[in-house]
C-alpha cells in the first residue's frame, strides 16, 4: 500500500513539474509573440510617418552630334552616357544641322545609289546598322571604311564604326531625339570639350544613299 502511495506521489510531482514547464514555455511564447507584434506595429507607424516617395520618371534618351567635333554623344537627360567618334559630311555634301527624330532602325541594310546596289556584307558602305532620321535619306550608320571615322568625308550621313553603331542601335528607339549641331553651343562645348583641330576631308559624291531592309 505504501509503495502505491509513493508511486502516486511521484506521478503527481511529475505532473506538477510538467505543468510548471508548460506554463513557463507558454509564457515565453506569449512574451515573444507580444514583442513581435509590438515591433511590427512600430514599424508600420514609422512607415506611415515617412513621406511618400514617388518613383522618378526615366529621363529621355537623346543623341547630340557635333559636326565640327565629329563626335556623337548619347545622353539620358543631362547625363552623358557615352561619346563616340564619327565621320560627318564632306564640304560638298555637308551633314544637315537641326533637330530630328529617329524614324526607323534597320539591321543589315542594303545600299542603293545611282547605278549601284550593295547587299548586306563587308563591302556595304552602310555597315551593319542603319538608324534613319527621315530627312531626305539621312541617317546614322556603320561603315566599310573604319579609317574614315573622325573625318569629314560622308555624303551627309553620320558614320560610325560598326561595333559602335551596333551598341548605339540597341540603346535607342524610334522617336528618340537627334540633334545635329553645326556650331559649338555652350552645351556642345560642355559635352565634347575643347574645339577640335581643322577637319580632314576628301571629295565625295553629293547624293545621299537610300536603304532597303527589314525595319526593326
C-alpha positions as CSV (number, residue, x, y, z in Angstrom):
1,X,0.0,0.0,0.0
2,X,2.8,2.4,0.9
3,X,4.5,1.6,-2.4
4,X,1.4,2.5,-4.3
5,X,1.2,5.8,-2.4
6,X,4.8,6.6,-3.3
7,X,4.2,5.9,-7.0
8,X,1.2,8.2,-7.0
9,X,3.1,10.9,-5.2
10,X,5.9,10.7,-7.8
11,X,3.3,10.8,-10.6
12,X,1.7,13.8,-9.1
13,X,5.1,15.5,-8.6
14,X,6.0,14.8,-12.3
15,X,2.6,16.1,-13.4
16,X,3.1,19.2,-11.4
17,X,6.6,19.7,-12.8
18,X,5.3,19.2,-16.4
19,X,2.6,21.8,-15.7
20,X,5.2,24.3,-14.5
21,X,7.4,23.7,-17.5
22,X,4.4,24.1,-19.9
23,X,3.4,27.2,-18.1
24,X,6.9,28.7,-18.4
25,X,7.1,27.7,-22.1
26,X,3.7,29.2,-23.0
27,X,4.6,32.3,-21.0
28,X,7.8,32.7,-23.0
29,X,6.0,32.1,-26.3
30,X,3.4,34.7,-25.3
31,X,6.2,37.2,-24.5
32,X,7.9,36.6,-27.8
33,X,4.6,36.9,-29.7
34,X,3.7,40.2,-28.0
35,X,7.2,41.6,-28.7
36,X,7.0,40.7,-32.4
37,X,3.5,42.2,-32.6
38,X,4.7,45.4,-30.9
39,X,7.8,45.6,-33.2
40,X,5.5,45.1,-36.3
41,X,3.2,47.8,-35.1
42,X,6.1,50.2,-34.5
43,X,7.4,49.5,-38.0
44,X,4.0,50.3,-39.5
45,X,3.8,53.5,-37.6
46,X,7.3,54.5,-38.7
47,X,6.4,53.8,-42.4
48,X,3.2,55.8,-42.1
49,X,5.2,58.7,-40.7
50,X,7.6,58.8,-43.7
51,X,6.5,61.0,-46.7
52,X,5.5,59.1,-49.8
53,X,8.3,59.0,-52.4
54,X,7.2,58.8,-56.0
55,X,9.5,56.9,-58.4
56,X,11.4,59.2,-60.7
57,X,10.5,59.0,-64.3
58,X,13.3,57.7,-66.5
59,X,15.0,60.6,-68.4
60,X,14.5,60.7,-72.1
61,X,17.4,59.4,-74.3
62,X,18.7,61.8,-77.0
63,X,21.6,61.9,-79.4
64,X,23.7,65.0,-79.7
65,X,26.1,65.3,-82.7
66,X,28.7,68.0,-83.1
67,X,29.6,68.3,-86.8
68,X,32.7,70.3,-86.1
69,X,33.9,67.9,-83.3
70,X,33.0,64.9,-85.5
71,X,31.6,63.2,-82.4
72,X,28.3,61.8,-81.2
73,X,27.0,61.6,-77.6
74,X,24.2,59.6,-76.2
75,X,22.6,61.5,-73.3
76,X,20.0,60.4,-70.7
77,X,18.5,63.7,-69.7
78,X,21.6,65.8,-69.0
79,X,23.8,62.8,-68.1
80,X,26.4,61.8,-70.8
81,X,26.0,58.0,-71.3
82,X,28.8,57.6,-73.9
83,X,30.6,59.6,-76.6
84,X,31.6,58.1,-80.0
85,X,33.8,59.3,-82.8
86,X,32.0,59.7,-86.1
87,X,32.6,60.8,-89.7
88,X,30.4,63.6,-91.0
89,X,29.5,65.1,-94.3
90,X,32.2,66.3,-96.7
91,X,32.3,70.0,-97.7
92,X,30.5,69.2,-100.9
93,X,27.8,67.2,-99.1
94,X,27.6,68.6,-95.5
95,X,25.6,66.9,-92.8
96,X,22.3,68.8,-92.2
97,X,22.1,70.7,-88.9
98,X,18.8,70.7,-87.0
99,X,16.6,68.6,-84.7
100,X,15.3,65.3,-85.9
101,X,13.7,62.1,-84.6
102,X,14.7,58.5,-85.2
103,X,12.2,57.2,-87.7
104,X,13.5,53.7,-88.3
105,X,16.1,51.1,-87.1
106,X,17.3,48.6,-89.7
107,X,19.7,45.7,-89.3
108,X,22.0,44.6,-92.2
109,X,20.7,47.4,-94.6
110,X,21.0,47.2,-98.4
111,X,22.8,50.2,-100.0
112,X,21.3,51.9,-103.0
113,X,22.9,54.6,-105.1
114,X,22.5,55.7,-108.7
115,X,23.6,52.7,-110.8
116,X,24.8,50.7,-107.7
117,X,23.3,48.2,-105.3
118,X,25.3,46.7,-102.5
119,X,23.8,43.8,-100.5
120,X,24.5,43.4,-96.7
121,X,28.0,42.3,-96.1
122,X,31.6,43.5,-95.5
123,X,31.5,45.7,-98.7
124,X,28.4,47.5,-97.8
125,X,29.1,51.3,-97.2
126,X,26.3,51.4,-94.6
127,X,27.9,48.8,-92.4
128,X,25.7,46.6,-90.2
129,X,23.1,49.1,-88.9
130,X,21.0,52.0,-90.1
131,X,19.3,54.5,-87.9
132,X,17.1,56.6,-90.2
133,X,16.3,60.2,-89.4
134,X,13.6,60.6,-92.1
135,X,15.3,63.7,-93.6
136,X,16.0,63.1,-97.3
137,X,17.5,59.7,-96.7
138,X,20.0,60.9,-94.0
139,X,20.8,58.7,-91.0
140,X,23.4,57.3,-88.7
141,X,25.0,54.1,-89.9
142,X,28.1,51.8,-89.9
143,X,30.8,51.8,-92.5
144,X,33.1,49.5,-94.5
145,X,35.8,52.2,-94.2
146,X,36.6,52.4,-90.4
147,X,39.6,54.7,-91.2
148,X,37.2,57.4,-92.3
149,X,35.9,57.8,-88.8
150,X,36.9,61.2,-87.4
151,X,36.9,62.9,-90.8
152,X,34.5,65.0,-92.9
153,X,34.0,62.5,-95.8
154,X,30.5,61.2,-96.0
155,X,27.6,62.0,-98.2
156,X,26.0,63.8,-95.3
157,X,25.1,60.9,-93.1
158,X,26.8,60.2,-89.8
159,X,29.2,57.2,-90.0
160,X,30.2,55.1,-87.0
161,X,32.4,52.1,-86.5
162,X,30.2,49.0,-86.8
163,X,30.8,47.9,-83.2
164,X,29.8,51.4,-82.1
165,X,26.6,51.7,-84.2
166,X,25.6,48.2,-83.1
167,X,25.9,49.3,-79.4
168,X,24.0,52.5,-80.0
169,X,21.3,50.7,-82.1
170,X,20.4,48.6,-79.0
171,X,20.1,51.7,-76.7
172,X,17.8,53.9,-78.8
173,X,14.3,53.6,-80.1
174,X,12.1,55.1,-82.8
175,X,11.0,58.6,-81.7
176,X,14.2,59.4,-79.7
177,X,15.5,62.9,-80.4
178,X,18.6,63.5,-82.5
179,X,20.3,67.0,-82.6
180,X,22.9,67.9,-85.2
181,X,24.9,71.0,-84.3
182,X,27.0,72.8,-86.9
183,X,28.1,75.4,-84.3
184,X,29.6,74.9,-80.9
185,X,26.9,75.9,-78.3
186,X,27.5,76.0,-74.6
187,X,26.0,72.5,-74.2
188,X,28.1,71.2,-77.1
189,X,31.3,72.6,-75.6
190,X,30.3,71.0,-72.2
191,X,29.7,67.6,-73.8
192,X,32.6,67.4,-76.1
193,X,35.2,69.6,-74.5
194,X,37.7,71.8,-76.3
195,X,37.3,72.6,-80.0
196,X,39.0,70.1,-82.3
197,X,41.6,70.7,-85.0
198,X,40.6,71.5,-88.6
199,X,38.8,68.5,-90.1
200,X,40.4,66.3,-92.7
201,X,38.3,65.5,-95.7
202,X,38.3,64.1,-99.2
203,X,35.9,64.6,-102.2
204,X,32.7,62.7,-102.0
205,X,29.6,62.4,-104.1
206,X,26.7,64.7,-103.1
207,X,23.9,62.1,-103.5
208,X,22.6,60.6,-100.2
209,X,22.2,56.8,-100.1
210,X,18.8,55.1,-99.8
211,X,18.4,51.9,-97.8
212,X,16.0,49.0,-98.1
213,X,15.8,46.3,-95.4
214,X,13.6,44.9,-92.7
215,X,12.6,47.6,-90.2
216,X,13.3,46.7,-86.6
